[in-house]
């Protein structure tokens, strides 16, 4: 039986990540995590630059994310309860 290659998709990597948000969720957690990871890899270092990255790259992100709710705004990023790095790794 051939060895199965690990998936390179963020969705697969973060599959077991639990969403800590308790209020009505507008933006799927996978969208927030994916946009944040991509933005940080491209140099974003705060919520404002992550939100700006999302807006600038919206067309590209829409090729693999469901953006029917749009891109989270800067206040949404600041209010999102993202898991600590120990929860992800």
C-alpha positions as CSV (number, residue, x, y, z in Angstrom):
1,X,0.0,0.0,0.0
2,X,1.5,3.4,-1.0
3,X,2.2,6.0,1.6
4,X,-0.4,8.7,1.7
5,X,1.0,12.2,1.3
6,X,-0.1,14.7,4.0
7,X,-2.5,17.3,2.8
8,X,-1.2,20.8,2.2
9,X,-4.6,22.4,2.5
10,X,-5.2,24.7,5.5
11,X,-8.7,23.3,5.8
12,X,-7.3,19.8,6.4
13,X,-4.7,21.1,8.8
14,X,-7.1,23.0,11.0
15,X,-10.0,20.4,10.7
16,X,-10.1,19.7,14.5
17,X,-9.9,23.4,15.5
18,X,-12.9,24.2,17.7
19,X,-14.6,27.6,17.3
20,X,-14.5,29.4,20.7
21,X,-17.0,32.1,19.6
22,X,-20.3,31.9,21.5
23,X,-22.4,34.6,19.7
24,X,-23.9,34.4,16.2
25,X,-21.2,33.6,13.7
26,X,-21.1,35.6,10.5
27,X,-17.7,34.5,9.2
28,X,-16.7,30.8,9.2
29,X,-13.7,30.1,11.4
30,X,-11.8,28.5,8.5
31,X,-12.2,31.8,6.6
32,X,-10.7,33.8,9.5
33,X,-7.8,31.4,10.0
34,X,-7.0,31.1,6.3
35,X,-7.1,34.8,5.6
36,X,-5.0,35.5,8.8
37,X,-2.4,32.8,7.8
38,X,-2.1,34.1,4.2
39,X,-1.9,37.7,5.4
40,X,0.8,37.0,8.0
41,X,2.8,35.0,5.4
42,X,2.6,38.1,3.2
43,X,3.8,40.5,6.0
44,X,0.6,41.5,7.9
45,X,1.3,42.2,11.5
46,X,-1.9,43.5,13.0
47,X,-5.7,43.2,12.6
48,X,-5.9,46.3,10.3
49,X,-3.3,44.9,7.8
50,X,-5.0,41.4,7.9
51,X,-8.4,43.0,7.0
52,X,-6.7,45.1,4.3
53,X,-5.1,42.0,2.9
54,X,-8.5,40.2,2.8
55,X,-10.1,43.1,0.9
56,X,-7.2,43.4,-1.6
57,X,-7.1,39.6,-2.2
58,X,-10.8,39.0,-2.1
59,X,-11.1,37.7,-5.6
60,X,-8.3,35.3,-5.1
61,X,-9.6,34.1,-1.7
62,X,-13.0,33.6,-3.2
63,X,-11.5,30.9,-5.5
64,X,-11.2,28.6,-2.4
65,X,-13.2,30.1,0.4
66,X,-17.0,30.7,0.7
67,X,-17.0,34.5,1.0
68,X,-20.8,34.9,0.7
69,X,-20.7,36.8,4.0
70,X,-17.8,38.9,2.7
71,X,-14.4,39.7,4.2
72,X,-14.4,40.4,8.0
73,X,-13.8,44.1,8.7
74,X,-11.1,45.4,11.1
75,X,-13.5,45.4,14.1
76,X,-14.5,41.9,13.3
77,X,-10.8,40.8,13.4
78,X,-10.2,42.6,16.7
79,X,-13.3,41.0,18.3
80,X,-12.7,37.5,16.9
81,X,-11.5,35.2,19.6
82,X,-8.8,33.4,17.7
83,X,-7.3,30.3,19.5
84,X,-3.9,30.6,21.0
85,X,-1.0,29.0,19.1
86,X,-1.0,26.2,21.7
87,X,-4.5,25.2,20.6
88,X,-3.5,25.1,16.9
89,X,-0.2,23.2,17.0
